[in-house]
Amino acid sequence: MNGHQHLTIELPQPEAEFVQTYAKQNNLSIDTVIDRLIQGLKRMTTRRVDPVLQSMVGMLPPDTDVDEVRMQYLTEKYLKNDDLH
């Protein structure tokens, strides 16, 4: 079978319609769309994580409001510096 395997998948109707429309709009076959998705997933799962980034994993508790922490950091960084001028 020349290195290919036939698969049948079931998708919810909105997702199936999306894939069909996407393929048509981009002049691709559905096989190509699915293959590109799989290749992207492979790259994501085999990419080596930068050691510095890996060292930061878990530094904040999972329930941390990251937007709030970011805003607090930016407020302290820029407003405290404004007090010096």
Backbone as CSV, one residue per row, in Angstrom:
resi,resn,N_x,N_y,N_z,CA_x,CA_y,CA_z,C_x,C_y,C_z
1,MET,0.826,-1.215,0.000,0.000,0.000,0.000,0.857,1.260,0.000
2,ASN,1.994,1.227,-0.572,2.957,2.319,-0.761,3.166,3.228,0.458
3,GLY,3.219,2.657,1.644,3.528,3.420,2.842,2.397,4.262,3.394
4,HIS,1.225,4.105,2.883,0.077,4.863,3.377,-0.946,3.919,3.979
5,GLN,-1.695,4.438,4.933,-2.759,3.655,5.536,-4.046,4.449,5.439
6,HIS,-5.088,3.802,5.041,-6.392,4.453,4.919,-7.031,4.520,6.306
7,LEU,-7.455,5.719,6.713,-8.140,5.915,7.987,-9.478,6.584,7.737
8,THR,-10.439,6.248,8.550,-11.723,6.934,8.528,-11.882,7.603,9.884
9,ILE,-12.150,8.902,9.875,-12.341,9.611,11.144,-13.727,10.223,11.163
10,GLU,-14.245,10.382,12.352,-15.521,11.064,12.524,-15.263,12.358,13.281
11,LEU,-15.811,13.441,12.753,-15.687,14.746,13.382,-17.080,15.326,13.581
12,PRO,-17.232,16.168,14.600,-18.494,16.894,14.697,-18.684,17.717,13.417
13,GLN,-19.909,17.915,13.021,-20.205,18.576,11.747,-19.506,19.925,11.589
14,PRO,-19.519,20.802,12.608,-18.849,22.105,12.419,-17.353,21.962,12.110
15,GLU,-16.674,21.004,12.773,-15.249,20.818,12.527,-15.009,20.229,11.141
16,ALA,-15.847,19.284,10.735,-15.708,18.698,9.398,-15.913,19.762,8.324
17,GLU,-16.908,20.610,8.510,-17.155,21.682,7.543,-15.996,22.662,7.515
18,PHE,-15.429,22.954,8.687,-14.288,23.869,8.746,-13.112,23.307,7.951
19,VAL,-12.795,22.024,8.168,-11.664,21.412,7.466,-11.908,21.437,5.963
20,GLN,-13.116,21.119,5.546,-13.429,21.126,4.116,-13.295,22.528,3.526
21,THR,-13.821,23.521,4.225,-13.741,24.906,3.751,-12.297,25.383,3.725
22,TYR,-11.550,25.094,4.782,-10.140,25.502,4.851,-9.359,24.901,3.693
23,ALA,-9.553,23.611,3.463,-8.843,22.932,2.379,-9.183,23.573,1.033
24,LYS,-10.459,23.818,0.808,-10.886,24.399,-0.468,-10.317,25.805,-0.654
25,GLN,-10.392,26.639,0.389,-9.902,28.015,0.298,-8.395,28.079,0.057
26,ASN,-7.686,27.050,0.495,-6.230,27.049,0.365,-5.737,26.086,-0.711
27,ASN,-6.668,25.633,-1.543,-6.331,24.705,-2.634,-5.543,23.497,-2.142
28,LEU,-6.009,22.902,-1.059,-5.370,21.736,-0.475,-6.366,20.587,-0.416
29,SER,-5.840,19.390,-0.363,-6.710,18.249,-0.100,-6.887,18.132,1.409
30,ILE,-7.931,17.468,1.818,-8.133,17.249,3.254,-6.981,16.417,3.802
31,ASP,-6.483,15.466,3.018,-5.324,14.673,3.439,-4.140,15.578,3.770
32,THR,-3.906,16.580,2.939,-2.787,17.492,3.158,-2.994,18.321,4.420
33,VAL,-4.212,18.792,4.633,-4.508,19.574,5.844,-4.223,18.735,7.083
34,ILE,-4.711,17.498,7.094,-4.504,16.623,8.249,-3.027,16.296,8.405
35,ASP,-2.328,16.038,7.300,-0.903,15.741,7.375,-0.128,16.916,7.964
36,ARG,-0.449,18.132,7.549,0.241,19.309,8.090,-0.037,19.474,9.582
37,LEU,-1.252,19.188,9.991,-1.597,19.246,11.411,-0.757,18.243,12.194
38,ILE,-0.660,17.036,11.677,0.114,15.993,12.350,1.592,16.374,12.400
39,GLN,2.131,16.907,11.310,3.537,17.312,11.297,3.788,18.416,12.325
40,GLY,2.846,19.352,12.450,2.974,20.405,13.460,2.954,19.838,14.865
41,LEU,2.087,18.878,15.114,2.036,18.241,16.432,3.325,17.492,16.728
42,LYS,3.879,16.847,15.719,5.150,16.145,15.902,6.251,17.127,16.291
43,ARG,6.315,18.267,15.584,7.350,19.267,15.907,7.180,19.781,17.329
44,MET,5.928,20.003,17.731,5.676,20.524,19.075,6.094,19.526,20.152
45,THR,5.917,18.257,19.896,6.205,17.259,20.921,7.648,16.805,20.925
46,THR,8.403,17.101,19.868,9.805,16.671,19.827,10.769,17.832,20.023
47,ARG,10.260,19.044,20.084,11.135,20.214,20.246,11.728,20.225,21.652
48,ARG,13.017,20.448,21.723,13.708,20.526,23.008,13.363,21.857,23.685
49,VAL,13.020,21.796,24.948,12.670,23.003,25.704,13.945,23.644,26.211
50,ASP,14.041,24.958,26.021,15.196,25.713,26.487,15.378,25.488,27.992
51,PRO,16.599,25.181,28.454,16.827,24.905,29.875,16.416,26.058,30.798
52,VAL,16.604,27.301,30.356,16.217,28.449,31.187,14.701,28.467,31.356
53,LEU,13.981,28.257,30.263,12.526,28.209,30.338,12.077,27.038,31.201
54,GLN,12.706,25.885,31.025,12.348,24.704,31.814,12.540,24.974,33.301
55,SER,13.574,25.744,33.648,13.842,26.032,35.061,12.752,26.896,35.681
56,MET,12.006,27.615,34.830,10.946,28.491,35.333,9.619,27.768,35.525
57,VAL,9.496,26.599,34.940,8.240,25.864,35.025,7.936,25.553,36.479
58,GLY,6.723,25.852,36.893,6.295,25.549,38.255,6.615,26.636,39.260
59,MET,7.181,27.759,38.810,7.530,28.825,39.744,6.298,29.489,40.335
60,LEU,5.226,29.550,39.561,3.984,30.131,40.040,2.978,29.024,40.297
61,PRO,2.196,29.150,41.356,1.151,28.152,41.594,0.180,28.111,40.415
62,PRO,-0.412,26.954,40.138,-1.289,26.808,38.971,-2.493,27.742,38.963
63,ASP,-2.948,28.177,40.134,-4.132,29.036,40.189,-3.780,30.525,40.159
64,THR,-2.538,30.854,39.825,-2.084,32.245,39.781,-2.743,32.993,38.628
65,ASP,-3.213,34.198,38.900,-3.750,35.068,37.850,-2.554,35.775,37.206
66,VAL,-2.080,35.220,36.108,-0.864,35.710,35.463,-1.024,37.147,35.005
67,ASP,-2.200,37.517,34.505,-2.421,38.900,34.072,-2.282,39.862,35.244
68,GLU,-2.779,39.455,36.395,-2.675,40.312,37.580,-1.214,40.460,38.005
69,VAL,-0.472,39.367,37.984,0.947,39.408,38.348,1.715,40.294,37.377
70,ARG,1.421,40.163,36.086,2.089,40.993,35.067,1.786,42.466,35.293
71,MET,0.511,42.790,35.542,0.119,44.191,35.757,0.791,44.747,37.003
72,GLN,0.868,43.942,38.048,1.532,44.393,39.276,3.006,44.681,38.999
73,TYR,3.665,43.790,38.256,5.078,43.986,37.914,5.268,45.266,37.110
74,LEU,4.438,45.469,36.080,4.583,46.651,35.233,4.286,47.931,36.004
75,THR,3.281,47.877,36.871,2.950,49.040,37.689,4.116,49.407,38.588
76,GLU,4.680,48.413,39.256,5.815,48.675,40.138,7.019,49.170,39.343
77,LYS,7.270,48.577,38.218,8.433,48.940,37.410,8.346,50.373,36.912
78,TYR,7.189,50.741,36.363,7.090,52.052,35.723,6.619,53.157,36.652
79,LEU,5.754,52.865,37.585,5.279,53.922,38.473,6.323,54.267,39.529
80,LYS,7.045,53.313,40.027,8.096,53.604,41.002,9.200,54.409,40.348
81,ASN,9.511,54.148,39.084,10.532,54.931,38.379,10.056,56.350,38.123
82,ASP,8.735,56.551,37.945,8.196,57.891,37.743,8.354,58.735,39.015
83,ASP,8.326,58.093,40.177,8.452,58.820,41.447,9.836,59.436,41.582
84,LEU,10.825,58.888,40.880,12.189,59.379,40.985,12.426,60.644,40.161
85,HIS,11.522,60.947,39.212,11.734,62.092,38.317,11.128,63.350,38.864
